[in-house]
Amino acid sequence: MSKWGVIELGGTKALVGHGSSLGDLDAYERVDTSQPEATVSAIVGHLRDHRVQALGVASFGPLDLDVGSPTYGHITGTPKPGWSWFDLVGALESAIGVQVALDTDVNAAAMGEAKWGSAADASLVSYVTIGTGVGGGLVSDGYSLRGRSHSEFGHVVVRRLDDDEFPGACPFHGDCLEGMIAGPAVEGRFGVASSQMGRGNSEEAVRLIASYLAQGLRSLVYSVAPEKIVVGGGVSKLPGFYQKLYEALEEELAGYPEAPDREMASFVVAPGLGDRSGLAGALLLAEQSDQ
């Protein structure tokens, strides 16, 4: 029997798997994220023939993660059409009949990377993703950190570069970090998705993205002091991204605090689990809920 079901629900696609170990997650299925009911139905279709004891879900947000709230388990006020205030946990528990453990996709990815990936040697880990949106998760000793709500790292303030006149793509704040570097911002600037860029466009995109992201990471370094930052997402796959980010972050930190033992390339790293980071975290969520 497959012990746990796992779902990573993103803004454009959902990944669905099942099993008892990380190796089982190689055989995951993909579902397009359309309207909520249709998406849940397709996800359930992949799990229906597998008897699972619990279900771990890593989802895009914002989410209500307060178990005492009447809207616990709902996706709250999202700009994704049709998904605002959808009862994700309720729909899945009703369809599958097992307990659902929910967290953000970035918190789950941080959990996966801290357990099996690029941050397995650290106890306080941040995972930052740049894709359809910008998100940040934080994990301490294997458990995600939350307060009143989950982190909304993508909406921190950044200072506009002198040569940048792009107004920003965030529907709430315009030129916050997400509004300046997420996928819609890249496409708004260059008229093409990051995955389809030519060399000329990608070099300019990397310069802008690295400059703004380094500002966000500076705030993260000074406010949280993570031992390791994992940076992933589709936009991070642009050629030369990590080297440019290292240079920009070194400039932002300006030598403070002094950290002679910190090599930037080992402090800010790519996901070791590739596209499975969120699924791996979902597996840990299911395991924790089943104890």
One Martini backbone bead per residue (centre of mass of N, CA, C, O) as a GRO file, in nm:
protein
  291
    1MET     BB    1   0.095   0.036   0.023
    2SER     BB    2   0.051   0.360  -0.013
    3LYS     BB    3   0.092   0.587   0.237
    4TRP     BB    4   0.113   0.863   0.060
    5GLY     BB    5  -0.010   1.165  -0.049
    6VAL     BB    6   0.083   1.408  -0.313
    7ILE     BB    7   0.079   1.777  -0.351
    8GLU     BB    8   0.150   2.028  -0.607
    9LEU     BB    9   0.006   2.352  -0.615
   10GLY     BB   10  -0.010   2.558  -0.886
   11GLY     BB   11  -0.088   2.813  -1.107
   12THR     BB   12  -0.044   2.597  -1.371
   13LYS     BB   13   0.030   2.338  -1.189
   14ALA     BB   14   0.005   1.990  -1.093
   15LEU     BB   15   0.147   1.759  -0.863
   16VAL     BB   16   0.123   1.390  -0.845
   17GLY     BB   17   0.159   1.155  -0.570
   18HIS     BB   18   0.303   0.844  -0.421
   19GLY     BB   19   0.416   0.714  -0.098
   20SER     BB   20   0.717   0.648   0.137
   21SER     BB   21   0.936   0.795  -0.049
   22LEU     BB   22   1.137   0.976  -0.246
   23GLY     BB   23   1.160   0.763  -0.481
   24ASP     BB   24   0.843   0.760  -0.544
   25LEU     BB   25   0.841   1.065  -0.686
   26ASP     BB   26   0.922   1.007  -0.986
   27ALA     BB   27   0.600   0.915  -1.044
   28TYR     BB   28   0.458   1.174  -1.143
   29GLU     BB   29   0.183   1.385  -1.205
   30ARG     BB   30   0.012   1.601  -1.437
   31VAL     BB   31  -0.184   1.906  -1.382
   32ASP     BB   32  -0.385   2.141  -1.479
   33THR     BB   33  -0.461   2.466  -1.372
   34SER     BB   34  -0.779   2.551  -1.333
   35GLN     BB   35  -1.048   2.504  -1.205
   36PRO     BB   36  -1.105   2.385  -0.902
   37GLU     BB   37  -1.291   2.136  -0.953
   38ALA     BB   38  -1.131   2.020  -1.194
   39THR     BB   39  -0.860   1.990  -1.052
   40VAL     BB   40  -0.945   1.805  -0.821
   41SER     BB   41  -1.058   1.579  -0.998
   42ALA     BB   42  -0.787   1.512  -1.137
   43ILE     BB   43  -0.628   1.447  -0.883
   44VAL     BB   44  -0.810   1.222  -0.772
   45GLY     BB   45  -0.777   1.033  -1.019
   46HIS     BB   46  -0.468   0.964  -0.938
   47LEU     BB   47  -0.555   0.850  -0.628
   48ARG     BB   48  -0.796   0.643  -0.621
   49ASP     BB   49  -0.606   0.364  -0.657
   50HIS     BB   50  -0.470   0.475  -0.381
   51ARG     BB   51  -0.401   0.382  -0.058
   52VAL     BB   52  -0.412   0.638   0.172
   53GLN     BB   53  -0.348   0.787   0.497
   54ALA     BB   54  -0.240   1.061   0.371
   55LEU     BB   55  -0.227   1.422   0.281
   56GLY     BB   56   0.000   1.625   0.106
   57VAL     BB   57  -0.003   1.994   0.069
   58ALA     BB   58   0.136   2.213  -0.180
   59SER     BB   59   0.048   2.559  -0.205
   60PHE     BB   60  -0.068   2.812  -0.327
   61GLY     BB   61  -0.153   3.153  -0.269
   62PRO     BB   62  -0.317   3.238  -0.022
   63LEU     BB   63  -0.345   3.101   0.315
   64ASP     BB   64  -0.535   2.931   0.562
   65LEU     BB   65  -0.345   2.808   0.863
   66ASP     BB   66  -0.567   2.835   1.081
   67VAL     BB   67  -0.720   2.590   1.265
   68GLY     BB   68  -0.930   2.808   1.413
   69SER     BB   69  -1.052   2.877   1.149
   70PRO     BB   70  -1.331   2.888   0.936
   71THR     BB   71  -1.102   2.906   0.677
   72TYR     BB   72  -0.951   2.665   0.688
   73GLY     BB   73  -0.793   2.565   0.384
   74HIS     BB   74  -0.805   2.823   0.227
   75ILE     BB   75  -0.803   3.011  -0.042
   76THR     BB   76  -0.780   3.331  -0.071
   77GLY     BB   77  -0.683   3.641  -0.202
   78THR     BB   78  -0.652   3.573  -0.524
   79PRO     BB   79  -0.573   3.649  -0.865
   80LYS     BB   80  -0.681   3.378  -0.934
   81PRO     BB   81  -0.925   3.272  -1.111
   82GLY     BB   82  -1.171   3.112  -0.890
   83TRP     BB   83  -0.986   3.074  -0.599
   84SER     BB   84  -1.122   3.246  -0.408
   85TRP     BB   85  -1.222   3.082  -0.123
   86PHE     BB   86  -1.124   2.796  -0.154
   87ASP     BB   87  -1.184   2.466  -0.024
   88LEU     BB   88  -0.930   2.258  -0.033
   89VAL     BB   89  -0.940   2.065   0.208
   90GLY     BB   90  -1.241   1.990   0.192
   91ALA     BB   91  -1.238   1.872  -0.097
   92LEU     BB   92  -1.023   1.647  -0.043
   93GLU     BB   93  -1.146   1.504   0.202
   94SER     BB   94  -1.414   1.431   0.062
   95ALA     BB   95  -1.284   1.265  -0.183
   96ILE     BB   96  -1.067   1.073  -0.005
   97GLY     BB   97  -1.090   1.033   0.327
   98VAL     BB   98  -0.846   1.206   0.445
   99GLN     BB   99  -0.603   1.361   0.584
  100VAL     BB  100  -0.499   1.708   0.551
  101ALA     BB  101  -0.184   1.858   0.480
  102LEU     BB  102  -0.102   2.209   0.494
  103ASP     BB  103   0.099   2.421   0.272
  104THR     BB  104   0.314   2.591   0.127
  105ASP     BB  105   0.518   2.553  -0.140
  106VAL     BB  106   0.773   2.687  -0.005
  107ASN     BB  107   0.775   2.540   0.261
  108ALA     BB  108   0.790   2.257   0.141
  109ALA     BB  109   1.051   2.300  -0.018
  110ALA     BB  110   1.221   2.358   0.232
  111MET     BB  111   1.179   2.083   0.362
  112GLY     BB  112   1.298   1.909   0.135
  113GLU     BB  113   1.583   2.049   0.124
  114ALA     BB  114   1.649   2.001   0.433
  115LYS     BB  115   1.640   1.682   0.406
  116TRP     BB  116   1.750   1.609   0.074
  117GLY     BB  117   1.909   1.859  -0.027
  118SER     BB  118   2.096   2.157  -0.038
  119ALA     BB  119   2.007   2.186   0.301
  120ALA     BB  120   2.098   1.927   0.484
  121ASP     BB  121   2.327   2.111   0.662
  122ALA     BB  122   2.071   2.269   0.778
  123SER     BB  123   1.828   2.427   1.004
  124LEU     BB  124   1.806   2.720   0.865
  125VAL     BB  125   1.572   2.761   0.596
  126SER     BB  126   1.543   2.908   0.271
  127TYR     BB  127   1.283   2.944   0.020
  128VAL     BB  128   1.304   3.067  -0.319
  129THR     BB  129   1.067   3.173  -0.571
  130ILE     BB  130   1.061   3.221  -0.944
  131GLY     BB  131   0.759   3.274  -1.117
  132THR     BB  132   0.450   3.360  -1.126
  133GLY     BB  133   0.579   3.419  -0.855
  134VAL     BB  134   0.687   3.522  -0.525
  135GLY     BB  135   0.850   3.314  -0.278
  136GLY     BB  136   0.877   3.236   0.087
  137GLY     BB  137   1.046   3.004   0.299
  138LEU     BB  138   1.061   2.858   0.643
  139VAL     BB  139   1.296   2.641   0.820
  140SER     BB  140   1.307   2.455   1.139
  141ASP     BB  141   1.397   2.152   1.198
  142GLY     BB  142   1.161   2.060   0.966
  143TYR     BB  143   0.981   2.321   1.029
  144SER     BB  144   0.758   2.546   0.966
  145LEU     BB  145   0.723   2.898   0.974
  146ARG     BB  146   0.467   3.067   1.164
  147GLY     BB  147   0.212   3.298   1.224
  148ARG     BB  148  -0.047   3.465   1.140
  149SER     BB  149   0.100   3.371   0.885
  150HIS     BB  150   0.252   3.354   0.601
  151SER     BB  151   0.481   3.424   0.396
  152GLU     BB  152   0.536   3.744   0.181
  153PHE     BB  153   0.810   3.800   0.018
  154GLY     BB  154   0.712   3.917  -0.267
  155HIS     BB  155   0.600   4.203  -0.105
  156VAL     BB  156   0.844   4.350  -0.082
  157VAL     BB  157   1.043   4.620  -0.078
  158VAL     BB  158   1.186   4.795  -0.358
  159ARG     BB  159   1.424   4.961  -0.533
  160ARG     BB  160   1.448   5.138  -0.804
  161LEU     BB  161   1.599   5.144  -1.084
  162ASP     BB  162   1.718   5.400  -1.272
  163ASP     BB  163   1.659   5.229  -1.567
  164ASP     BB  164   1.354   5.168  -1.458
  165GLU     BB  165   1.006   5.190  -1.601
  166PHE     BB  166   0.858   4.967  -1.487
  167PRO     BB  167   0.554   4.949  -1.304
  168GLY     BB  168   0.450   4.670  -1.260
  169ALA     BB  169   0.255   4.343  -1.184
  170CYS     BB  170   0.115   4.397  -0.922
  171PRO     BB  171  -0.221   4.421  -0.817
  172PHE     BB  172  -0.141   4.565  -0.531
  173HIS     BB  173   0.176   4.717  -0.563
  174GLY     BB  174   0.330   4.671  -0.836
  175ASP     BB  175   0.671   4.734  -0.726
  176CYS     BB  176   0.738   4.487  -0.605
  177LEU     BB  177   0.917   4.214  -0.624
  178GLU     BB  178   0.708   4.056  -0.790
  179GLY     BB  179   0.638   4.296  -0.990
  180MET     BB  180   0.954   4.287  -1.110
  181ILE     BB  181   1.027   3.938  -1.150
  182ALA     BB  182   0.811   3.782  -1.236
  183GLY     BB  183   0.677   3.637  -1.502
  184PRO     BB  184   0.481   3.876  -1.581
  185ALA     BB  185   0.711   4.086  -1.579
  186VAL     BB  186   0.888   3.965  -1.796
  187GLU     BB  187   0.669   3.968  -2.017
  188GLY     BB  188   0.606   4.275  -1.993
  189ARG     BB  189   0.893   4.370  -2.080
  190PHE     BB  190   0.958   4.144  -2.341
  191GLY     BB  191   0.708   3.965  -2.467
  192VAL     BB  192   0.828   3.705  -2.309
  193ALA     BB  193   0.901   3.426  -2.184
  194SER     BB  194   1.170   3.296  -2.020
  195SER     BB  195   1.168   3.015  -2.185
  196GLN     BB  196   1.184   3.207  -2.477
  197MET     BB  197   1.454   3.336  -2.467
  198GLY     BB  198   1.703   3.509  -2.577
  199ARG     BB  199   2.013   3.618  -2.514
  200GLY     BB  200   1.965   3.923  -2.497
  201ASN     BB  201   1.719   3.918  -2.303
  202SER     BB  202   1.838   3.738  -2.075
  203GLU     BB  203   2.060   3.928  -1.977
  204GLU     BB  204   1.871   4.159  -1.889
  205ALA     BB  205   1.691   3.994  -1.703
  206VAL     BB  206   1.910   3.900  -1.506
  207ARG     BB  207   1.999   4.174  -1.409
  208LEU     BB  208   1.726   4.261  -1.286
  209ILE     BB  209   1.658   4.019  -1.108
  210ALA     BB  210   1.916   4.016  -0.935
  211SER     BB  211   1.890   4.301  -0.820
  212TYR     BB  212   1.614   4.263  -0.677
  213LEU     BB  213   1.664   3.999  -0.522
  214ALA     BB  214   1.901   4.101  -0.351
  215GLN     BB  215   1.727   4.288  -0.184
  216GLY     BB  216   1.550   4.069  -0.060
  217LEU     BB  217   1.786   3.898   0.062
  218ARG     BB  218   1.889   4.112   0.250
  219SER     BB  219   1.641   4.114   0.434
  220LEU     BB  220   1.662   3.814   0.507
  221VAL     BB  221   1.943   3.813   0.634
  222TYR     BB  222   1.881   4.042   0.856
  223SER     BB  223   1.603   3.916   0.982
  224VAL     BB  224   1.678   3.579   0.991
  225ALA     BB  225   1.949   3.425   0.935
  226PRO     BB  226   2.013   3.207   0.738
  227GLU     BB  227   2.212   2.934   0.647
  228LYS     BB  228   2.021   2.886   0.388
  229ILE     BB  229   1.956   2.954   0.033
  230VAL     BB  230   1.698   2.860  -0.183
  231VAL     BB  231   1.683   2.896  -0.546
  232GLY     BB  232   1.394   2.895  -0.757
  233GLY     BB  233   1.240   2.844  -1.051
  234GLY     BB  234   1.197   2.932  -1.375
  235VAL     BB  235   1.368   3.202  -1.379
  236SER     BB  236   1.636   3.062  -1.262
  237LYS     BB  237   1.704   2.919  -1.559
  238LEU     BB  238   1.860   3.133  -1.655
  239PRO     BB  239   2.136   3.227  -1.788
  240GLY     BB  240   2.354   3.327  -1.525
  241PHE     BB  241   2.191   3.375  -1.262
  242TYR     BB  242   2.370   3.301  -1.010
  243GLN     BB  243   2.617   3.477  -1.061
  244LYS     BB  244   2.462   3.747  -1.061
  245LEU     BB  245   2.346   3.714  -0.776
  246TYR     BB  246   2.609   3.707  -0.619
  247GLU     BB  247   2.705   3.989  -0.701
  248ALA     BB  248   2.456   4.148  -0.597
  249LEU     BB  249   2.469   4.050  -0.298
  250GLU     BB  250   2.747   4.150  -0.230
  251GLU     BB  251   2.672   4.447  -0.277
  252GLU     BB  252   2.439   4.467  -0.070
  253LEU     BB  253   2.609   4.374   0.189
  254ALA     BB  254   2.895   4.517   0.202
  255GLY     BB  255   3.042   4.324   0.433
  256TYR     BB  256   2.761   4.288   0.596
  257PRO     BB  257   2.846   4.076   0.774
  258GLU     BB  258   3.116   3.928   0.862
  259ALA     BB  259   3.199   3.616   0.653
  260PRO     BB  260   3.468   3.424   0.592
  261ASP     BB  261   3.299   3.131   0.569
  262ARG     BB  262   3.124   3.264   0.327
  263GLU     BB  263   3.012   3.128   0.038
  264MET     BB  264   2.788   3.219  -0.191
  265ALA     BB  265   2.764   2.934  -0.347
  266SER     BB  266   2.683   2.794  -0.048
  267PHE     BB  267   2.443   2.990   0.047
  268VAL     BB  268   2.336   3.013  -0.252
  269VAL     BB  269   2.111   2.775  -0.398
  270ALA     BB  270   2.011   2.521  -0.572
  271PRO     BB  271   1.802   2.277  -0.618
  272GLY     BB  272   1.851   1.936  -0.546
  273LEU     BB  273   1.542   1.829  -0.642
  274GLY     BB  274   1.425   2.020  -0.827
  275ASP     BB  275   1.086   1.949  -0.903
  276ARG     BB  276   1.058   1.788  -0.599
  277SER     BB  277   1.047   1.972  -0.348
  278GLY     BB  278   0.738   1.996  -0.290
  279LEU     BB  279   0.678   1.692  -0.276
  280ALA     BB  280   0.869   1.630  -0.044
  281GLY     BB  281   0.723   1.815   0.157
  282ALA     BB  282   0.448   1.674   0.136
  283LEU     BB  283   0.549   1.408   0.256
  284LEU     BB  284   0.620   1.531   0.534
  285LEU     BB  285   0.340   1.631   0.604
  286ALA     BB  286   0.201   1.355   0.601
  287GLU     BB  287   0.385   1.224   0.812
  288GLN     BB  288   0.330   1.422   1.048
  289SER     BB  289   0.008   1.372   1.048
  290ASP     BB  290   0.055   1.038   1.095
  291GLN     BB  291   0.177   1.034   1.406
   0.00000   0.00000   0.00000
